[in-house]
Amino acid sequence: MTIEEIEAACDASRPLDFSRHAMEAPELSLRAMFHPSGFPAEVRTNSADVLTLYDEMWGMCENEFNTEAIRVDVHVVESDSTECPPALSTHTMQHTMVFMADANNYGVAHFGRNETQMRISQAALRHKLYVQGYFLETAAAVHIRTRYMTCVHAACIALNGRGVLLCGDAGAGKSTLSYACARAGWTYVTDDGSNLLNGDSDRTVIGNCHKVRFRPTATELFPELDGQELAPHTVGKPSIEMATATFPNIACARTAQVDFIVFLNRRSGESPRLVSYREDVARYYMRQVHAPLDLLAVQYQAIERLLSVPILELHYSDLDWAVRRLETLTREGR
C-alpha cells in the first residue's frame, strides 16, 4: 500500500492487517489423509478439486506403514490462462528438490522435513492428467522413493508365485510385455517403478498395480487401447495411461517376490533366446536412483538383495514368443 492509502485507512479508523504478505500463497483451509503405496500423507490445500484428484489417485490405498506422515501443501492460485503449462524442469540441491514448469506452477520437496510445497494454477487444474502426472503424484513419491523405498526402473509380473523383474531403457518394451503377460494369465504388479522397502531382508517389490502406461504405438498390438487420451509423463514421452480396473480379466497384486531379473532386448535381426546377463551392468543400471547421499548406502543394500537372483537377457521380436519363454522360465527355472 502507498502512504496515501495508509493515511486514508487511518483517517477512516479502518484497521490494516499485514500479517500475510501480498506475495504469500493462499492459506490452506482444507486437508485430508491419504496413503500412497501404503504410507501416510497429509494433503493441505485451498482447493476442493485438488482433494478430488488425490482421491482418484490414492483413495483405494490403505494405511500399511506406521511412518511419519508426508506433508503435501498445494496452493492453488488464480489464472486467466486456459493453456496447459509446459513440462517440468527438475533440479536437486542436497536435501532439496525443485521442480518447475513456469512462474505459477512449481514445487519444492524438502527431504529432511519430509514435506513438499507446491504452487499450481487454475490453468493446470483444467488439465487433469497433466497436474496429476507432473505435480500431485510427484509430491509424495519423491519422499517415498528416497526415505522409505528404493525404486528400480523395471516392470514386475508374477506367475505361479514366481516374480520376474523386466528391466530396460525407456521404450524397451517393459509395459508392453508386462501387459501381454497379464493378458495371458500372469499377475500384474507394475509396468515401471518396482519398489523395495529400505532396510528389509527379502526381495519383495511393491508396485502400482492400479494403472499401466503405454507408448502410443501400443495400439498396433492392443486394439482395446485405440482412442485413449495421451497423458504427460515426468520421464519420457506422453503415453496412454489406463486403469487396470478397466481390464476385468487381468489379475493384479501390489507385491511380488522377485525370482528372476530379465533385461529386454528387442533388436531386430537377432535370433530369439534367453541368455545370462552381466551382473555389473545390472548393478549400475539399478543404482541410477535419486536420493540424498546419506541414503544411497541403504538403497544400494536393497539393490544387492535383488542381484542375488539369476540375471538374464531376453532377445525377442515376437511378443507371443516372449510371453511363452518367460512362462518356461518360471516353470523350469531356466
Secondary structure, DSSP 8 states (H G I E B T S, - for coil): --HHHHHHHHHTT-----SS-TTS-----EEEEE-GGG--EEEEES-HHHHHHHHHHHTT---------EEEEEEEE-----S-----EEEEETTEEEEEEETTEEEEEETTTTEEEEEEEHHHHTSHHHHIIIIIHHHHHHHIIIIIEEEEEEEEEEETTEEEEEE-STTSSHHHHHHHHHHTT-EEEESSEEEEETT-SS-EEE--TTEEEE-GGGGGT-GGGTT--EE--SSSS-EEEEEGGG-TT-EE-SEEEEEEEEEEE--TTS--EEEE--HHHHHHHHT-----HHHHHHHHHHHHHHTTS-EEEEE-S-HHHHHHHHHHHHHH--
